[in-house]
Amino acid sequence: MSTSIDQQWTTRLRRKVAGKLPPEKLLPDTQPAYVSSWIYVFGVTTMSALAVVIGSGLILSLRGPQWWHESSIGHFVNSLHLWSVEIFFFAMVVHLWGKFFMGAWRGGRTATWMTGVVTFLASIATAFTGYASQSNFDSQWITTQAKDGINSTGAGAFFNVLNLGQMLMWHIVLLPLAAVALTALHVLLVRIKGVVPPYEDKVGEAQ
């Protein structure tokens, strides 16, 4: 027996996605006047820095620790990776605090706000495992100082900060995937719900 087009799950999913995120929302060519604010520059800076972090990290993972410790080009790429992380966190913190004082969860945007917060937490874990994967004295110091605190929570049973291989895999695979996926979800939710208006502007405040 043939299935009606309206009963196919792909048709229902397509219509639901198109209803939630039409092309004019996904790739808008205009924005409200209040988007002309420096706080949004820090959001874009965060994503731009993340792109550099991922790109430089891919190069480092291809060449390995020996290369970034001994090669002059490796030193450069390693420094590029480090400073892009610094810019990433600086811009993200400014953006996060700015959106907090703007009440970015208003108008049914709670999920948008929470994905930003969880992305920040996942990024902290990613940065920690990165420092733990340097394979030098700094990483030894950081991991030995952190192990007791982590073990006291019980997390040390499956998250061994003294295991270089485990920390490296968390840093280059699991946590970056989580950070990128959460960032993409955050941007999609911004497109769906729109940018939160100022407190004095009641447009879009309906739940």
C-alpha positions in Angstrom: 0.0 0.0 0.0 1.4 3.3 -1.0 2.0 6.0 1.6 0.5 9.5 1.2 3.0 12.3 0.7 1.5 14.1 3.7 2.1 11.0 5.9 5.8 10.7 5.1 8.1 11.8 8.0 10.4 13.6 5.6 7.5 15.8 4.4 6.4 16.6 7.9 9.9 17.3 9.1 10.5 19.6 6.1 7.4 21.6 6.7 8.1 21.9 10.4 11.7 23.2 9.7 10.5 25.5 7.0 7.8 26.9 9.4 10.3 27.5 12.2 13.2 28.6 10.0 12.2 30.1 6.7 15.0 31.4 4.4 14.5 35.0 5.4 15.2 34.0 9.0 18.1 31.7 8.3 19.9 34.2 6.0 18.4 37.6 6.8 19.4 40.7 4.9 18.1 43.2 7.4 18.2 43.5 11.2 16.5 45.8 13.7 18.2 49.1 14.5 19.1 48.0 18.0 21.4 45.3 16.6 23.9 48.1 15.7 25.6 47.6 19.1 29.1 46.6 20.0 27.8 43.7 22.1 27.0 41.8 19.0 30.5 42.4 17.6 31.8 40.3 20.5 29.4 37.5 19.5 30.8 37.5 16.0 34.3 37.8 17.3 33.7 34.7 19.4 32.7 32.7 16.4 35.5 34.0 14.3 38.0 33.1 17.0 36.5 29.7 17.3 37.0 29.1 13.6 40.7 30.0 14.0 40.9 27.7 17.1 39.5 24.8 15.1 41.7 25.4 12.1 44.9 25.8 14.0 44.0 22.8 16.2 43.5 20.6 13.1 47.0 21.5 11.9 48.5 20.7 15.3 46.7 17.4 15.6 48.0 16.4 12.1 51.6 17.1 13.0 51.7 16.1 16.6 53.4 17.3 19.8 57.0 16.8 18.6 56.3 19.2 15.7 54.8 22.1 17.8 57.6 21.8 20.4 60.6 21.8 18.1 59.6 23.4 14.8 59.5 27.2 14.3 56.4 26.8 12.2 55.0 24.6 14.9 55.7 27.2 17.5 53.8 29.8 15.4 50.8 27.6 14.8 50.8 26.6 18.5 50.9 30.3 19.5 48.1 31.1 17.0 46.0 28.4 18.6 46.7 29.8 22.1 46.0 33.4 21.3 42.8 32.6 19.3 41.7 30.7 22.4 42.4 33.8 24.5 40.4 36.1 22.2 37.7 33.5 22.1 37.2 33.5 25.8 37.6 37.3 26.2 34.9 37.9 23.5 32.6 35.2 24.8 32.7 36.5 28.4 32.0 40.1 27.3 29.1 38.8 25.1 27.8 36.6 27.8 27.8 39.3 30.5 26.4 41.8 28.0 23.5 39.5 27.1 22.9 38.9 30.8 22.3 42.5 31.5 20.2 42.8 28.4 18.0 39.9 29.7 18.6 37.8 26.6 16.3 35.0 27.9 13.2 37.2 27.5 10.5 36.6 24.9 10.8 32.8 24.9 14.5 32.9 24.4 15.5 30.7 27.4 16.9 27.9 25.2 19.0 30.5 23.3 20.5 31.8 26.6 21.1 28.4 28.0 22.9 27.1 24.9 25.2 30.0 25.2 25.9 29.3 28.9 26.4 25.5 28.3 28.8 26.4 25.4 30.8 28.5 27.8 31.1 25.6 30.3 32.0 23.1 27.5 34.6 25.6 26.3 36.2 25.8 29.8 36.5 22.0 29.9 38.0 22.0 26.3 40.6 24.7 27.4 41.5 22.7 30.5 42.1 19.5 28.6 44.2 21.6 26.1 46.4 22.8 28.8 46.7 19.2 30.2 47.7 18.0 26.7 50.8 20.3 26.2 53.2 17.5 27.2 55.5 19.9 29.1 56.1 21.1 32.6 53.1 23.4 32.5 50.7 20.5 31.7 52.3 18.4 34.5 51.8 21.2 37.0 48.2 21.9 35.9 47.2 18.2 36.0 48.8 17.3 39.3 47.2 20.4 40.9 43.8 19.6 39.4 43.6 15.8 40.0 42.8 16.0 43.7 39.9 18.4 43.2 38.5 16.4 40.4 39.0 13.1 42.2 37.1 14.6 45.3 34.0 15.0 43.1 34.1 11.3 41.9 34.7 12.4 38.3 38.3 11.0 38.5 36.8 7.5 38.1 36.4 8.2 34.4 38.2 11.5 33.8 41.9 10.9 34.6 43.7 14.2 34.2 47.1 12.4 34.5 46.4 10.3 31.4 47.8 12.3 28.5 46.2 10.1 25.9 42.8 10.5 27.4 43.1 14.3 27.9 44.3 14.7 24.3 41.4 12.7 22.9 38.9 14.7 24.9 40.5 17.9 23.7 40.7 17.2 20.0 37.6 15.1 19.5 34.8 15.0 22.1 34.8 18.5 23.6 35.4 20.4 20.3 32.5 18.6 18.7 30.3 19.6 21.7 31.4 23.2 21.5 30.9 23.5 17.8 27.5 21.7 17.9 26.3 23.9 20.7 27.5 27.1 18.9 25.6 26.0 15.8 22.5 25.3 17.8 22.8 28.7 19.6 23.1 30.6 16.3 20.1 28.6 14.9 18.0 29.6 17.9 19.0 33.2 17.5 17.7 33.0 13.9 14.5 31.3 15.0 13.6 33.6 17.9 15.4 36.7 16.7 17.6 39.1 18.6 16.3 40.2 22.0 15.0 43.8 21.9 16.0 46.4 24.5 13.9 46.6 27.7 12.1 49.7 26.5 11.2 48.0 23.2 8.3 45.6 23.7 8.3 44.3 20.2 8.7 40.5 20.2 8.2 40.2 24.0 5.1 37.9 23.6 5.8 34.4 24.7 
